[in-house]
Amino acid sequence: MTQLEHARAGKLTPEMAAVAQAEKRSPEFIQEGIAAGRIVIPVNPAHKNSCPLGIGAGLRTKVNANLGTSTDRAEAEEEMAKARTAVEAGADAIMDLSTAGDLVQLRQKLLQAFPQPLGTVPIYEAAVKAVRRASATTAMTPEEMLAAVQEQAEQGVDFMTIHAGVTRESIARLRSQGRAMDIVSRGGALIAGWMIFHKEENPYYAQYDAVLEICREHDITISLGDGLRPGCLEDATDRAQVQELILLGELAARARQAGVQVMIEGPGHVPLDQIQANMLLEKRLCQGAPFYVLGPLVTDVAAGYDHISCAIGGAVAAAAGADFLCYVTPSEHLRLPTVEDVREGVIATRIAAHAGDIAKGLPGALEWDRKMARARKALDWEKQLELAISPSRAREMRASAQPQRPEVCTMCGEFCAVKGIEEYLKDKKDN
């Protein structure tokens, strides 16, 4: 039985209990959320050292870090180093988006090394195999697409992006409307290209029941991919995006009926004033399913600083109800990220997630900030460094510029506002 089926039967699993403890919520809250489809726990029993992670309404906003090889750079050990860095920086989950090298071996290493949920996009592996066999992604067969889901499920992958919402109807709508950027989702483009070439329906849509059967058997959480997500502000919240979201809501309902946990993937580039509406649309159309968003990026011109654009959008999205934020690194749109890019991306997105949790009044979210405020008032530098979202970065900066007076910093020195006003108020009180 899946976590969803257990929850509906009124059974509290060890995974639900672990999530309840981690989130400081009652076990009943977690069980009821899973039964209603508002919370998921991506935990494949074949991922032997996995640590249960709850994603959804009323829980801390989670952060995912993407990594993976490409045909230009297929260094498995480098990707392992990125995964270690992401986890050290506080990522809650990892997605392997590899398209080169030994895909199976890298996934196995990730599953063995990290307890965090591991996500994948099975269509990538099907496409890689087709290129290796016949030098064309269109050489994929429906059987190979399903086989990729089956093989990765058996290996232990916890959640999978399935682009079942890219259909012949949605592509026709996209063509009739026109778009500045057409399709920017790699998985969406692979599926669309295959469909246009073969003049056939998307196998993940046509054989969705078979996908659900695999996912139920291995308790895979389906992450319904937004293959038609906007890749620039001009395309945000257009008919193609919304039509796909309507279909994803229907597919999510079918997944729940089959006992399969499901979350929905959301848009990439969205103007700041449209983010809240996008969150509301997803929650209404998908019956409260956890929302997993890439960013959103609030401007198209932040190349080299897209992690900042992502953090701005992510904070607004989280405050408005997004449950799972996919990081963006400074190298987005420019290159495969480095280890340091990964660190910067995770920290920026964690800041966004935490800001969102404060805004939506998540119990306990503000307590971290209260502790920091008290440490700052007390000029307790060791406590401040411990409480920083990146203690190592904070320590490095503090050590790089030592003040003449150790109780202050080099920004204000002897004119430190905190120290000065404390002494003044104390003097007035004594008098």
N, C-alpha and C positions, 0 to 999 in steps of 0.2 A: 504494500500500500504506500501511496505517496503521502507527504506531509499534509497535503490538502485533504486527502481521503481520511487520514487519521483525525484531522481537526473536525471534519464534518461528522465523524462517528463519535465525537466527544472524547477522544483519546489524547492525552497530553504526552507527546514524545520527549525523549531526552533532549532533542534539538530545540524544541519549543521551550523547555525549561531553561536551557542554556541561554537562549536569546532573551528570555524574560529577565534572567539575572543580569545579563550584560546591559540591558536597556533600562533596568530598574522599573520594570513594568510587571504587573501580575501575570502569572501563567495564563489565566483566563483571558486577559486582554490579547495576548499573542495568539492563543488558540482561536478565539473568535475572529480576530483579524484575518488569519489564514483561511478559516472556513468561509469568510465573506469575500475573499479574493483581494483584500486590501493590503495584505502582508504576504511576502514570500520568504522562504528559507532555501536558497539554492545549495543543496547538499546532496550530491550523488554518492550513494553508499560505496561505490567503487573508488572514490577519492578517500583513501584509508585514513589519512591524517588530517582530514578537513575539520575546520572549526566553524560551527553554525553561525551564520550571519543573517539577521533579520533586515529586510528592506521593505519599507512601506509606511503607511499612515501612522502617526503617533510615535515613530521611532526616529532616532538620530539620522540625519541625512548622510548617506554613504557616498564614498568616493571611489571611482574605478580608474585604474591606470592601464592604458593600452601599451602594448609592446609587440615586437615581432620582426622577423627578418623580411627583407625585400630582395628582389633580383639584383639590385645594385649593392646590397650589403647583407650577406647571409652569415653572420657571425653568431653562432648559438651562445657562446660564452658571454658575449657582449649583451645579449638579450637577458641572460640569467643575471648579469650584473645590474641591468636596469630593473629587473623584478626585485632584486634585493634592495636596491635604492628606493624603489617605490614603497615597499613594505616598511622600510626603516623610516620613511618620511610620513607614514601614516595611511597609506592606501588601504582600503577595506577589501578590495577585490582586484583581480588582474584579468585582462583579456589578451589572449595570444592571437594576433592577426597575421601570423607568418605566411609568406607566400614563396619562400625559397628555402633550400637546405632540407634537412631531414625533419619534416614537420612532426612526425610521430615521436621521434626521440626527444625533441625539444619539449613537447607537451608532457611527456613522461617525466622529464627532469623537473618541470614546473610543478607537476602534481606531487612529486615526491618531496620537493624542497619546501613547498609553501602550503600552510593550512588554509590560506585565504581562498574563497571561491574562485575557480578558474572558468572564464568564459571563452568562447570561440565563435567563429563564423564558418560553419561547415561548407558553404558554397565556395570559399577560398580553396579548400583542399581539393574539392571536385574540379575546380578550374585548373589548378596546378597540375593535377594528374592528366587532364585533357590536353594541356599544352605539352606536357612531356611525351604523351602518346601520339598526338596528332598535330601539334604546333598551333592549336586554335582552341580558345575557350568554348566556342560554339560546338566543339566535338563532345562536350559533356553529354551524358545520357541521364534521363530521369532516374535510372537505377543507381548511377554513380552519385547523384545528388543525395538520394536517400541513404546510400551506403556510407557516405561521409558522416551523416547524423548518427547512424548505428555504430560505426567504429569509434567515433569520439565519445559516444555515450558509454560504450563498454570500457573505454580507457579510463573514464572517471571525470570527464568534464561536467561542471556543475550547472552552467547556464549557457544557452546557445542563442545567437541571433539568427532568426529564421525570417527571410524576406518573403513572407507569404502574401503580403499586401500589394505587391507589384503584379498587376494583372493586365490582361489585354485591354480591358475597359479603362484602367487607370492610365495606361500608356496612350490610348487614343485621346483621352481627356487632356493629357499633357501636351500632345501634339497639336490639338485644336486650340488650346489656350496660348501656347508658346511660353517660353521661359528664357530669362537671361542666361542661366547656367544649366539648363536642362536637368541632368541627373549627376549628382556629385557623390552619392553613396557608391562605394566600390562594389558592394554586394548587389545593390540595386541595378547598377549598370551591367554587371555580369548577367543577371537574370533577364533584364530588358533586352540586352543584345541577343541572348539565346532565343528568347521568344520571337523577336523580330526576324531573326535568321530562319527559325524553324516554322514560323507561323503557327505556333502552338501555345497553349496556356502554360503558365508558370507551374512546374511540377510540384513545388512546395505548396501551392494553392490547390491544384488539382488533386493531389494526393495528401492533403492535410491530415486526413484521418490516420494515414500510415505514419506520418510524423508524430502525431499525438500518441499513437500506440508505442512507439519507441520511447518517447519522453516519459510516458507513464511507467513503463517497465523499469526505467532507471532513475525515476524521480528527477528528471531534468526540468529546470525552470526555463520555459520558452521566453525569450526576449524578442517580441515581435518587432522586426526591424523596420525602420522608416526609410525605405528605399527611395522615396520621393521627397525626402526632407529638403528644405531650401538650402542652397549653397551660397546664397548672397541675400542681402536685405531686400532687394527688389522682388525676390521670389517668395518671400515669407507669407505664410497664411493664405496661399493661393488655392485654387480649386483642386489642383492635383494633390497637394499636401493634405487638405481637409478630407477629400474623397478617400484617400488611403487610410486616414485615421478612422473614418467611419467603418471601413472594412476591417481594420484591426480590432475595433470594438466588437464586431461580430465574431471574429476569429478568437478573441479572448474569451467570449462567452462559450464557444465550442470547446475551448481548452478546459475551462472549468468543469463543464459537463462531463468531460472525459477524465476528470480527476487530476489534471495537469496544472501545476502552478504556472502563472504567466505574468509578465510585466510588459510594458509598452515603451518603445523607444521614441524619443522626441526630436524636435527640430534642431538644426545646427546654427543657422544665422537668422536672428530675429531682432528687429528694432526693439529698443527698451520698452516702448509703450505698448507693444503687442505681446510681451511675454506672459503677463497675467492672464490674458484671454486664451493663450495657447494652453496654459495649465488647466484652466477651467474646462476648455473643450475636451481635453484628454480625460479628465476625471469624469465628466458627464457621459461622453460617448463610450468610454471603456469601463463603466461601472466601478470606478474607484480603483482600478488596477494600479499598482506601483508604476510611477513614471520615471523613466531613465533618459536623461537628456544630455546631449553633447554640447556643453556650454550652458545656454546658447551664447554665441558670439554676437555682440551688440554693434559691431562695426566691421566692415570688410577691409579696412585699411591699416590694421594693426600688425602687419607682417613683422615678425621678430618679437612682438609683444602680445601675441594672441592669447597667451595665458592670462593676461590682464583683462582683455576683452571678454574672455571666457569667465573669469571670476566675477566680473560685474554682472553679466547675464545670469551666471549660476546662483549668485546671491538672491537676485530678484526671483528666479525660478523656484529656488528652495523655499523662500518666504511665501510664495504663492501655491506651494503644494508639491513641487518635485521631490522625489524620494531618493534618487540615485543620480549623482552627477559624474559624467565621464570627463576626465581632465583633458585639457589641451595644453601643449607645451609651447615654449617660445618659438620652436622651429616649425610649428604647424604651417602648412602650405609651402614650406621651403625645403625641408630635408627630413630624413629619418632622424628622430631625436637622439641626442647623446644622453649619457648617464646624468649629467648635470641638468639637461633640459627636463628629464623625467622628474628629478627632485623639485625643480622650480614649478613644474606643472602640478604636481601633487600638492605642494604647500599652498599654492594659489587657490586651488579648488577646495582644499580643506578650509581655508579662510572663508570662502564663499558658502560652503555647507554650514559652517558654524554660525555665520552671520544670519543665514536663513533660519536656522533652528532658534536663534534668539528672537527673530522677528515673529515666528509663528508660535512663540510661547512654549516651546518644548520644555517639559519639566526638567529642571537642573541645568539647562543650557547656559543660563546667565551666571551660574555659580562659579565657573572657571574665571570669568571676567571680574567677578567680585573679589576673588582671591588675588588676582593680579593688582587690582586697585589698592587693596590693603597692603600688599607687598611694596607697591610704589610709594604709598604714603609713608610707610615705615623705612623707606630707603634700604629695604632688604634686597640687596642685589642678587644674592644667591637664590632666593625664592623667586625673584622675577625671572631669572634665567631658567630655572626649573619649569616655570609655568608657561614660558614662551612656546608658541606653536612649533617652532624649530629651535630647541635649546642649543644645538650645536652652532647654528648661525648666529644666535644671540650672543653666545659666549665668544665666538670669534670676533664679532664687532666690538664687544665690550673690551676684550683684551687688546685690540688693535689700537686703542686710543685711551691710555690710562690717564685719569685726571690727577691734578695736584692734590685734591682733597678726595680721598677714596669713597666718601659717602655720597658723592654727586657724580655727574658725568661731564664730558667736555663740551656739551652743548651750552650749558649755562654756567658751569664752574661755580664760583663763589656767589653768583647771582641766582642760584637754584631756587625756583619758585616754591617747590615743596618744602625745602629746608627752611627757607626764609620765613614763609608764612606760619609754619609750625612754631618757630622760635618767637615770632611776634605775638601770635595768639597766646602762647604760653606765658609770655611776659605780661600781657594785659590781664590774663586770668590771675596771675600771682599778685598783681597790683590791686 
